[in-house]
Amino acid sequence: MTKEHEQMLIERATQGDLAAFEQLVAPLRDRIYWRAAKAVGDLDEAEDVTQETLVKAFTRLDTFRGDARFSSWLYQVGSNCIRM
């Protein structure tokens, strides 16, 4: 995905466009899940952490400043959810 396309999806998702958000996170979802599975050691709990990560990311997308790649920000949201 190009940076321009990613930025357009972020802008649309920030305005509440769930389809844009889903398109934005779809390529990253498996990696979030497997990072969570490795950290928590339980596949069901990893699915819960993944869902929590995606919900938090969608509701807090306005905090994404664009200083880093979106994927880095999303992985940090996931790491924070694992710690909770």
C-alpha positions as CSV (number, residue, x, y, z in Angstrom):
1,M,0.0,0.0,0.0
2,T,1.4,3.4,-0.9
3,K,1.8,6.0,1.7
4,E,-0.7,8.2,-0.1
5,H,-3.3,5.5,-0.1
6,E,-2.7,4.7,3.5
7,Q,-3.1,8.4,4.4
8,M,-6.4,8.5,2.5
9,L,-7.7,5.5,4.4
10,I,-6.6,6.9,7.7
11,E,-8.4,10.2,7.0
12,R,-11.6,8.3,6.0
13,A,-11.4,6.0,9.0
14,T,-10.9,9.0,11.3
15,Q,-14.2,10.3,10.0
16,G,-15.8,7.0,11.0
17,D,-15.5,5.0,7.8
18,L,-15.3,1.4,9.1
19,A,-14.7,0.0,5.6
20,A,-11.6,2.2,5.2
21,F,-10.4,1.1,8.6
22,E,-10.9,-2.6,7.8
23,Q,-9.0,-2.1,4.5
24,L,-6.2,-0.3,6.5
25,V,-5.8,-3.0,9.1
26,A,-6.5,-6.2,7.1
27,P,-2.9,-6.7,6.0
28,L,-1.7,-6.3,9.7
29,R,-4.3,-8.3,11.5
30,D,-2.5,-11.7,11.4
31,R,0.7,-10.2,12.7
32,I,-1.1,-8.5,15.6
33,Y,-2.8,-11.9,16.4
34,W,0.5,-13.9,16.3
35,R,2.3,-11.3,18.4
36,A,-0.5,-11.5,21.0
37,A,-0.5,-15.3,20.9
38,K,3.2,-15.4,21.5
39,A,2.9,-12.9,24.4
40,V,-0.1,-14.4,26.1
41,G,0.3,-18.0,25.3
42,D,-3.3,-18.7,24.6
43,L,-5.0,-18.5,21.2
44,D,-8.4,-17.5,22.5
45,E,-6.9,-14.8,24.6
46,A,-4.8,-13.7,21.6
47,E,-8.0,-13.3,19.6
48,D,-9.5,-11.2,22.4
49,V,-6.3,-9.0,22.5
50,T,-6.5,-8.6,18.7
51,Q,-10.1,-7.5,18.8
52,E,-9.3,-5.1,21.7
53,T,-6.4,-3.7,19.7
54,L,-8.5,-3.1,16.6
55,V,-11.4,-1.5,18.6
56,K,-8.9,0.8,20.5
57,A,-7.1,1.7,17.3
58,F,-10.4,2.6,15.6
59,T,-11.7,4.7,18.5
60,R,-8.3,6.4,19.1
61,L,-7.3,6.8,15.4
62,D,-7.3,10.6,15.9
63,T,-4.2,10.2,18.1
64,F,-2.2,8.9,15.2
65,R,0.2,11.7,14.4
66,G,1.9,10.2,11.4
67,D,5.4,10.5,12.9
68,A,5.9,6.8,12.3
69,R,4.3,4.3,10.0
70,F,0.7,3.4,10.8
71,S,1.7,-0.3,11.3
72,S,4.2,0.8,14.0
73,W,1.5,2.7,15.8
74,L,-1.0,-0.2,15.5
75,Y,1.6,-2.6,16.9
76,Q,2.2,-0.3,19.8
77,V,-1.6,-0.2,20.5
78,G,-1.4,-4.0,20.5
79,S,1.5,-4.1,22.9
80,N,-0.4,-1.8,25.2
81,C,-3.4,-4.1,25.1
82,I,-1.2,-7.1,25.9
83,R,0.1,-5.3,29.0
84,M,-3.4,-4.6,30.4
